[in-house]
Amino acid sequence: MISAFRNTPAVLLALLVLLCLLAPVLPLHDPVAVSVAERFAGPSFAHPLGRDEYGRDLMSRLVWALRSAVFIAASSAFLASVVGTALGVIGGYVRGLTEIFTMRGMDVILCFPPLLLAMLAVTLYGPGPVTLIPVLGLVFVPSFTRVAHASVLTVRSHEYVEAARGMGMGAGRIMLHTILPNIVGPLIVQFSFVMAMTVVLESGLSFLGLGVLPPAPSLGLMIGAGRATLAQAPMLLVWPCLLLTLLILVLNAFCDRLRDHFDPRSASGSN
Amino acid sequence: MAWFLHRFLLSLVLLWVVTTLVFLSIHMVPGDPVELLLSQDGGTPDRATVEMIRKDLGLDRPVYVQYADKIAGIARFDLGRSIVDDSSIAQGIGRRLPRTLELIAAAAVLSLLIGIPAGIYAALHPGGLFDRAGSYASGFAQGVPVFVVGTLMILIFSQLLGWMPAGGYVAFERDPAAHLRFLLMPASAIAIGLSAVVFRITRASMKDVLPLDFVRTARAKGLPEWHVVRRHVLRNALMPVITIFALQLGGLLGGTVLVEYVFNWPGLSGMLVGAVNARDYPMVTGVILVVSALFILLNLIVDILYGIVDPRVRK
């Protein structure tokens, strides 16, 4: 039974990403076009999920909100992975004072609950995507640094690293060409994990009105707005909740699969 | 003893670094922080207001004076005043923090009551229906964001079924029953995700301990099964559960913000969300300092407890 569903998360994730990429060319209505006369219009052939509190097409808003969630999560996770991996690799390879500074620096970031750190940044820089991506990136730098650091510590004493050093390769080249390719597995797993976490954090911030700004479609914002119209139009709330949950569960399941792939010892048996 | 002292000093250093960073954060903003704080509506703020707030925040003095002032203030539990309504930040936190902690405590108790027995049962019947269902359910519960759980709970239990108030708060001393009624939904919303974590750790930890020799010996002695589980397995399996659980609780200090907001629970979050929206900088940093300090304290307590219970850690 398991083997038949082995690739389900990957397939679902691919479909979701495809939907995000194709959003501009799909025959969808304008996600921000307001039509006050048709507020809360029920499902129809042209608008399969109906319209929201401003008469905007719900289905198109959902697709664009998904696109923005995936885009923000991917960009911040990418930013965090580049910075975090660089710090972890340098700290783990150079050791000494550099290592103390990078790793203790991460301990400091970890003292702040992620949501609160993001809120501090929003207070200082104001809400919006320009604040959001660097902040979410910063919050998840430590998770990459720790993974990279731990992996480098196991790899650095291997013979091929010794050999590269013996051949006179510089520290920069060794880190980039010899060490990095050998620790990429756990980093990819971490990437998918962090993506799921950023989706959660971004939607939470947007829900509070501190992330993506209206009228741009965002799942968190839509859930927040849906609370006000709970009695008239519960589906305005239910659809974004379902889509957000689906996205997170698919990312989590994909992450588990990746982990099984790169570390077969931890595969299904123990879990 | 040296280990405990070392651990304690490390926490103090972390606390100092965190305070300094929070202090510096306003100076790391490019441009004039006060103008930036005031310019959220797009217009240029007028000079007099800028000067007033700058004086209020003490930003017109040299940075090192401001820093010394800030540290001295914190030592007296004085976190300054709000720029919006000039209320004392420390007093506001003192009034609201207990409510946040109460919510966390209620959620913690609920999730331990659900997660530990479920985890034990699943570990004792591996591969059974409960074990497999629990594994899927906990993956699901851990994934759904807490504000989605809360919002859907309101939709179902308040809007559709009408069993519960959608949110609010009544002081315990005024009406204990109503107080608990208001507490139940937010606490459950947190407990759903948290009990999934407890379930998973308990189950994994039990599975690590069950095949060990001393468990076999206990069984071979002819002890009844419940006795083996309670006195031999659980005692050894619960330690990692408690540790990871305590660390999760630290994370909750930040996570409750969303739940409190969803259910209008007047804890720290109401203060914080409003302050972020109004860009009330001293208020936001005050709350963040307190929460981070609690987080560091919690980690210290966990470490020290662990050091007492398991002396090998001190090496």
Interface residues (C-beta under 8 A of the other chain):
Chain A: D107 V108 C111 F112 P113 P114 L115 L116 L117 M119 L120 V122 T123 L124 Y125 G126 A196 V200 S203 G204 F207 L208 G209 L210 G220 I223 G226 R227 L230 A231 P234 L237 V238 C241 L244 T245 I248 L249 N252 A253 S270 N271
Chain B: L14 V17 V18 L21 V22 S25 I26 M28 V29 P33 L36 Q40 S135 G139 F140 Q142 G143 V144 P145 F147 V148 T151 L152 I154 L155 Q159 L160 A204 K207 G250 G251 L253 G254 G255 V257 L258 Y261 V262 L272 V273 A275 V276 N277 R279 D280 Y281 V284 T285 V287 I288 V291 S292 F295 I296
